[in-house]
Amino acid sequence: MQNNISSGDQYDIVVVGGGSGGISVTTSLLKRNPDLRIAIIEPASEHYYQPGWTMVGGGVFKAPETRRQTGDLMPSKATWIKQSAVSFAPEQNEVELDDGKRVGYSQLIVAPGLKLNWDAVEGLSETLGKNGVTSNYRYDLAPYTWELVRNLKQGKAVFTQPPMPIKCAGAPQKAMYLSADHWLRSGVLGNIQVDFFNAGGVLFGVPAYVPALQSYVDKYNAKVHFNHNLVKIDGAGKRAWFKYKDAEGAEQLTEVEFDMIHVCPPQCAPDFISTSVLADSAGWLDVDQYTLRHKSYANIWGLGDVMNAPNAKTMAAVRKQVPVVAQNIVEVMAGQNPSCGYDGYGSCPLTVERGRIVLAEFGYGGKLLPTFPQWVLEGTKPTRAAWILKARILPDFYWHAMLKGREWMVAPQKLESVTG
């Protein structure tokens, strides 16, 4: 429900960001204490299930299936402030809105997500959605990915991955796998050169999952180029330029032609976060990686992709973080110390072909954290069970469980169990 606000409005809890984290933590808090006065600051009228966009780009989902109206998802007991937060005044316990008014809080949750920095690649913004240039990182572009994949019968397909951190680190190569699988099934893969340009030095950051992924790179005869970062693109000329370091460590520029190119944009914290006193030296929200409490302000908490905690930036991570933040805030408001800790859990369903997924689940330091026993689902291998989970179960689970504060299989762990 959207209320009119005036300068000086005060809430028990203010949540900056009404995405998956902001809505989920609000519902979880209200389940713990229905009397809490909570405001969610969120300007967007539409809400997206972003993990579905890879499937849209692969022809599995239709884009409208991933979209809902924000107003239909907001908890009825919370106040929706349909504006943007522009700055913080933590000494006064206030957030400034884009209309100049301020909202006060006792506890603040910062969960605005991150910024897709399209302009960091020269020429990219001008050519997105045409000239064979696409990205599954945008709702309106994912259908164009599928259009390009369906229509490409021969030529060169390029897929890119920028430097970390990015959200859903497996998404750039998932786009490659689903595209190559379609070309293989259509009998045209032999006429298409598939290239994956990765700014990093490894296929995936957790070594246990690399053998399965490498087997699909080999299956699709894809060429992987490590330490290559996309810096410029000429859509009309069908050319892209990548920076890399040669054997002597000297920086070089290489030019690549393409018929289609799937781009994952560089990513960073939103400007109003990176320029604030809440940010670390790299611009991310500065939190304790276990309690998710801000390192300098005891009544401010982080959630989701905006934080500097060294976890994978995935929706599954948010789902595990939500009960930790909710329970810790309730305890702090009761005069106690926070007792719950986040173990860095993240999940990346690596869609290696239509019908099979490598379900990567891991925490801090790359520790494997499987949800299911191996006899149910072996995460380091491609399985049909993981595909069913991703394609059929998780979307409904997101809309009807996670956003409703149902903390199934993510009960908050005790702090000492994740820090010891």
C-alpha positions in Angstrom: 0.0 0.0 0.0 1.4 3.4 -1.0 1.0 6.1 1.6 1.6 9.8 1.5 4.7 10.8 3.5 5.9 14.0 5.0 9.3 15.1 6.2 10.1 13.4 9.5 8.0 10.2 9.0 9.5 7.6 11.4 9.5 3.8 11.2 10.8 1.0 13.2 12.5 -0.4 10.1 13.2 1.2 6.7 14.1 -1.0 3.8 15.9 0.5 0.9 15.0 -1.6 -2.1 11.8 -3.5 -2.9 13.4 -6.4 -4.9 13.6 -10.0 -3.9 15.6 -9.1 -0.7 13.6 -6.1 0.4 10.2 -7.8 0.1 11.3 -11.1 1.5 12.9 -9.6 4.6 9.9 -7.4 5.2 7.5 -10.4 5.2 9.9 -12.4 7.4 10.1 -9.5 9.9 6.4 -9.1 10.0 5.9 -12.8 10.6 8.2 -12.4 13.6 6.5 -9.3 14.9 3.3 -8.1 13.1 3.3 -4.9 15.0 6.5 -3.6 13.4 6.2 -0.3 11.4 8.1 -1.0 8.2 8.5 1.2 5.1 10.0 -0.1 1.8 11.5 2.5 -0.5 11.2 1.3 -4.1 10.5 3.4 -7.2 9.8 0.6 -9.7 6.2 -0.4 -10.6 7.3 -3.8 -11.9 9.1 -6.6 -10.3 11.1 -9.3 -12.1 12.1 -12.9 -11.5 15.6 -12.3 -13.0 16.8 -16.0 -12.8 14.2 -16.7 -15.5 15.8 -14.5 -18.1 18.5 -17.0 -19.0 15.6 -19.4 -19.8 13.9 -16.7 -21.8 17.1 -16.3 -23.8 17.1 -20.1 -24.4 13.6 -20.3 -25.6 12.3 -22.1 -22.5 10.3 -19.3 -20.8 8.4 -16.4 -22.2 9.4 -13.0 -20.8 6.0 -12.1 -19.3 6.2 -15.1 -17.1 9.1 -13.4 -15.2 7.2 -10.1 -14.5 4.7 -9.0 -11.8 3.4 -5.7 -10.6 5.3 -4.5 -7.6 2.1 -3.4 -5.8 0.7 -7.0 -6.0 3.8 -8.2 -4.1 4.2 -5.6 -1.4 3.3 -6.8 2.1 -0.1 -5.3 3.1 1.2 -4.3 6.5 4.2 -2.4 5.2 4.2 1.2 3.8 5.4 1.4 0.2 7.3 4.6 -0.5 7.3 4.8 -4.3 10.4 6.9 -4.6 14.2 6.5 -4.8 16.6 6.8 -1.9 19.3 9.2 -2.8 21.5 9.6 0.3 21.9 8.5 3.9 22.3 10.5 7.1 23.2 7.6 9.5 24.1 10.0 12.4 20.5 11.2 12.3 19.0 7.8 11.4 17.5 9.1 8.2 17.3 8.3 4.5 16.8 11.1 2.0 14.4 10.6 -0.9 14.5 12.0 -4.4 11.9 14.6 -3.5 14.1 16.0 -0.8 12.1 14.6 2.1 13.7 12.4 4.8 12.4 9.2 6.4 13.6 8.2 9.9 14.3 4.7 11.2 15.4 2.8 14.2 16.9 0.0 12.0 17.8 0.3 8.3 18.1 -2.5 5.8 20.0 -1.6 2.6 19.0 -3.9 -0.3 18.9 -2.0 -3.6 20.8 -4.5 -5.7 23.6 -3.5 -8.0 24.1 -1.4 -11.1 24.5 -2.8 -14.6 27.1 -0.5 -16.0 26.4 -0.7 -19.7 28.3 2.5 -20.4 31.6 1.0 -19.1 31.9 -0.7 -22.5 32.4 1.9 -25.2 29.6 1.8 -27.8 27.5 -0.9 -26.1 24.5 1.1 -25.0 23.9 2.5 -28.5 23.8 -1.0 -30.1 21.9 -3.1 -27.5 18.9 -4.9 -29.0 20.1 -4.6 -32.6 23.0 -5.5 -34.9 23.2 -8.9 -33.3 24.1 -7.5 -29.8 22.1 -8.8 -26.9 22.1 -9.6 -23.2 20.0 -11.9 -20.9 20.7 -9.4 -18.1 17.8 -7.2 -19.3 14.1 -8.2 -19.5 13.6 -6.5 -22.9 16.7 -8.1 -24.4 16.4 -11.7 -23.4 13.8 -12.4 -26.1 16.2 -10.9 -28.6 18.8 -13.4 -27.5 16.4 -16.3 -28.4 15.6 -14.6 -31.7 19.3 -14.4 -32.6 19.9 -18.0 -31.6 17.0 -19.3 -33.6 18.0 -17.4 -36.7 21.8 -18.0 -36.7 22.6 -20.9 -39.1 26.3 -20.1 -39.6 28.9 -17.6 -38.5 30.5 -16.6 -35.2 28.8 -16.3 -31.9 30.6 -14.5 -29.1 29.8 -14.6 -25.4 31.4 -12.3 -22.8 32.0 -12.2 -19.0 33.3 -9.1 -17.3 35.5 -9.0 -14.1 33.9 -10.1 -10.9 31.9 -9.3 -8.9 28.7 -9.8 -11.0 25.3 -11.2 -10.2 24.8 -14.8 -11.2 28.3 -15.5 -12.2 27.3 -18.5 -14.2 24.8 -16.6 -16.4 27.3 -15.6 -19.1 28.2 -19.2 -19.8 24.7 -20.4 -19.3 23.7 -18.3 -22.3 26.5 -20.0 -24.3 25.5 -23.5 -23.3 21.8 -23.1 -24.1 22.5 -21.4 -27.4 25.1 -24.1 -28.5 22.7 -26.8 -27.4 20.0 -25.4 -29.7 22.4 -25.2 -32.6 23.6 -28.8 -31.9 20.0 -30.1 -31.9 19.2 -28.1 -35.0 22.2 -29.6 -36.8 24.0 -26.3 -37.5 26.6 -26.2 -34.7 29.2 -27.4 -37.1 28.7 -24.2 -39.1 29.0 -21.9 -36.0 32.2 -20.9 -34.2 31.4 -20.4 -30.5 33.8 -18.2 -28.5 33.6 -17.4 -24.8 35.7 -14.4 -23.7 36.1 -14.4 -19.9 37.8 -11.5 -18.0 38.7 -14.1 -15.3 41.3 -16.8 -15.3 39.1 -19.9 -14.7 35.8 -21.3 -16.1 34.2 -21.3 -12.7 35.4 -20.1 -9.3 34.7 -23.4 -7.4 36.9 -26.1 -8.8 34.6 -29.0 -8.1 32.2 -27.9 -10.8 34.8 -27.2 -13.5 35.1 -30.8 -14.9 31.4 -31.0 -15.8 31.4 -27.5 -17.3 34.5 -28.3 -19.3 32.9 -31.4 -20.7 30.2 -29.2 -22.2 32.7 -26.7 -23.6 34.3 -29.6 -25.3 31.0 -31.0 -26.5 30.1 -27.7 -28.2 33.6 -27.2 -29.4 33.6 -23.7 -27.9 36.8 -21.7 -27.7 37.5 -20.2 -24.2 39.6 -17.1 -24.0 40.6 -16.3 -20.4 41.8 -12.9 -19.1 40.0 -11.1 -22.0 37.8 -8.1 -21.0 35.3 -6.5 -23.4 36.0 -2.8 -23.6 34.5 -1.6 -26.9 31.9 -2.7 -29.4 30.9 -1.5 -32.9 27.5 -3.1 -33.5 27.0 -1.9 -37.0 30.5 -3.1 -38.0 30.0 -6.4 -36.1 33.3 -6.0 -34.2 34.3 -6.1 -30.6 37.6 -5.3 -28.8 39.0 -7.1 -25.7 41.8 -6.1 -23.4 44.2 -8.8 -22.3 47.7 -9.2 -20.9 50.2 -11.1 -22.9 52.9 -13.5 -21.6 55.1 -10.6 -20.6 52.3 -8.9 -18.7 51.9 -6.1 -21.3 48.3 -5.0 -22.0 47.1 -5.7 -25.5 43.9 -5.1 -27.5 42.5 -7.7 -29.7 39.7 -7.2 -32.3 37.1 -9.9 -32.8 34.3 -10.1 -35.5 30.9 -11.6 -34.6 27.5 -12.4 -36.1 25.9 -12.3 -32.7 27.3 -11.3 -29.4 25.8 -11.9 -25.9 27.2 -9.4 -23.5 27.3 -9.5 -19.7 27.8 -5.9 -18.6 30.3 -4.8 -15.9 28.6 -4.3 -12.6 29.0 -2.1 -9.5 27.2 -0.7 -6.6 24.5 1.9 -7.3 25.9 5.5 -7.3 24.0 6.6 -4.1 25.7 3.7 -2.3 29.2 3.9 -3.7 29.4 7.7 -2.9 28.0 7.3 0.6 29.6 6.9 4.0 28.2 3.4 4.1 30.5 2.1 1.3 33.9 0.5 1.5 36.9 1.7 -0.6 35.5 -0.2 -3.6 32.0 1.3 -3.3 30.1 -1.7 -1.9 28.1 -1.7 1.3 30.5 -2.4 4.1 29.1 -5.2 6.3 30.3 -8.0 8.5 30.1 -11.1 6.3 28.5 -13.3 9.0 26.0 -11.1 10.8 25.4 -8.8 7.7 25.5 -5.8 10.1 27.2 -2.7 8.9 30.8 -2.4 10.2 30.4 1.2 11.4 26.7 1.6 12.1 25.1 -0.9 14.4 21.5 -0.3 13.3 22.2 -0.7 9.6 22.1 -4.0 7.8 22.9 -5.3 4.3 21.1 -7.7 2.1 21.7 -9.0 -1.4 24.0 -7.9 -4.2 25.0 -4.5 -2.8 27.1 -5.9 0.0 30.9 -6.5 0.0 30.5 -9.9 1.7 32.6 -12.4 -0.4 29.7 -14.6 -1.5 28.2 -15.3 -4.9 25.6 -12.7 -5.8 22.6 -14.9 -6.5 18.9 -15.0 -5.5 19.6 -18.2 -3.6 22.1 -16.2 -1.5 19.5 -13.6 -0.7 17.1 -16.4 0.4 19.6 -17.6 2.9 20.5 -14.1 4.1 16.9 -13.0 4.7 16.2 -15.0 7.9 19.7 -14.1 9.3 19.0 -10.4 8.9 15.4 -10.7 10.1 16.2 -12.6 13.2 19.2 -10.5 14.1 17.2 -7.3 13.8 14.4 -8.7 16.0 17.0 -9.7 18.6 18.8 -6.3 18.5 15.5 -4.4 18.9 14.9 -6.5 22.0 18.2 -5.4 23.5 20.1 -8.6 22.7 23.2 -9.3 20.6 22.6 -10.8 17.1 22.9 -14.6 17.3 22.6 -15.7 13.7 25.2 -16.0 11.0 25.3 -16.3 7.2 27.6 -19.0 5.9 28.1 -17.5 2.4 25.7 -19.9 0.7 24.9 -19.2 -2.9 23.5 -21.4 -5.7 24.1 -21.2 -9.4 22.1 -23.6 -11.5 24.4 -23.9 -14.5 22.1 -24.7 -17.4 24.4 -26.8 -19.6 21.8 -28.0 -22.0 18.0 -28.1 -22.3 17.0 -30.7 -19.8 20.1 -30.8 -17.7 21.7 -28.5 -15.1 24.8 -28.6 -12.9 23.5 -27.3 -9.6 26.4 -25.5 -8.0 25.9 -24.8 -4.3 28.7 -23.4 -2.2 29.6 -21.0 0.6 32.5 -18.9 1.7 35.9 -20.1 0.5 34.2 -22.4 -2.1 33.0 -24.9 0.5 30.4 -27.2 -1.1 27.0 -26.7 0.6 24.5 -29.1 -1.1 20.9 -28.8 -0.1 20.0 -32.4 -1.1 21.8 -35.7 -0.4 23.9 -37.0 -3.3 21.5 -39.8 -4.0 18.8 -37.3 -4.7 20.8 -34.8 -6.7 24.6 -34.9 -7.3 25.4 -31.2 -7.8 28.8 -31.6 -9.4 27.2 -33.5 -12.4 24.6 -32.4 -14.9 21.2 -33.8 -13.8 17.6 -33.9 -15.0 16.5 -33.4 -11.4 18.2 -30.0 -11.2 16.5 -29.0 -14.5 13.1 -29.8 -13.0 14.0 -27.8 -9.9 15.0 -24.8 -12.0 12.4 -24.9 -14.7 9.3 -26.0 -12.8 9.7 -25.6 -9.1 11.8 -22.5 -8.3 9.7 -19.9 -10.2 6.5 -20.7 -8.2 8.6 -21.1 -5.1 9.9 -17.6 -5.5 6.5 -15.9 -6.1 4.5 -17.9 -3.5 7.1 -18.8 -0.8 10.2 -16.7 -0.7 8.4 -13.4 -1.2 5.8 -14.5 1.4 8.3 -15.0 4.1 8.2 -18.8 4.1 11.7 -19.7 5.2 11.6 -23.4 4.1 15.0 -25.1 4.4 16.8 -21.8 5.3 16.4 -21.6 9.1 19.0 -19.1 10.4 22.1 -20.7 11.7 23.8 -19.8 15.0 26.6 -17.3 14.6 29.2 -19.6 16.2 28.4 -22.4 13.8 29.5 -20.3 10.7 32.4 -18.4 12.2 34.1 -21.4 13.9 
